[in-house]
Amino acid sequence: MKTMIVAGGASPSVSAEEVKRVKGLGCLWDKNTLDKFNIRVITINGKITADQQIAIAEAAEKYGSGEVTMTTRLTLEIQGVPFDRIDDCIDFLAQHGLATGGTGPKVRPVVSCKGTTCQYGLIDTFDLSEKMHKLFYEGYRRFNLPHKFKIAVGGCPNNCVKPNLNDIGVIGQSVPKFNLEKCRGCKVCQVEKACPIKNASVENGKLKVDKACNHCGRCAGKCPFGCTNEYVNGYKVYIGGRWGKKVAQGRELEKIFTTEQEVLDVVEKAILLFRDEGIPGERFADTVTRLGFEAAQEKLLSDELLASKSTILDSRGDPVCKISKININF
């Protein structure tokens, strides 16, 4: 039996093979113990019902230490479950509609901010992230990727969930269509006053907004003469972000997507690109760098990857995922 060394030099009572196996189920060994594991309970963008909260608390009391912690990916972990009680705990959670997981070289649980209810939110983050969870976390669960793949959905350019530091990130946008003919060059410009990044100003009697505008929509309707009444709502998509020991800033695709389906498609294309051209062990940021951003962008903005989906998913002997063809009701 292969053993692992815990703090203080002791050896665990569980083999390395079993530690790896249950990690695939979402059960992570607590290195300070001989045989205790923290069981990761999946949420959909951080949301669980009151009944599920009660069930998680009951599971923590019954099978673990009575403690529950939260992860950066908006999942919950029941602490201190003995190895021989893992199966019982997972079965108990399943009876209450709760699943464990969120580990391994796969699509990870999707995170989102509260843009659906936040005053600054420009898109329905709950709805979009739930669809992504069903399509990509659950739908691609059987498919291994070169490494983990993280998705984040932000409701506005405040970037609270750091979409640009995920493998792929989506940010709500409100792109202004300024009608400068209506601008009267007011001494106190309400658009300039409303701009949170001080990007708007009146110069030579006319409103000027430079290219640094982040499309937050905060100036919408502020001009009393109708200069800022028209906007296009949409989504900005970043690829190749990463945080951790080696941080990479994601780069935005050179297109503002205007429909939810376009966003779902480009996320799926990114997953397929990673599976098809990623090297085992490398993160998507490294794949994008190795291929070149422009080359990766060209693939993501074309239909080639979706057309080759079955071939890409079959290439490593995994069953073909057909969930994106299913009509899902939310």
PyMOL commands that set and color helices and strands:
alter all, ss='L'
color gray80, all
select helices_A, chain A and resi 7-9+16-23+50-63+83-95+125-138+163-165+180-182+190-194+260-277+284-291+293-300+304-307+309-314+323-325
alter helices_A, ss='H'
color red, helices_A
select strands_A, chain A and resi 27-29+36-41+68-70+76-82+111-112+151-154+168-176+200-203+206-209+231-239+251-252
alter strands_A, ss='S'
color yellow, strands_A
deselect
rebuild
show_as cartoon
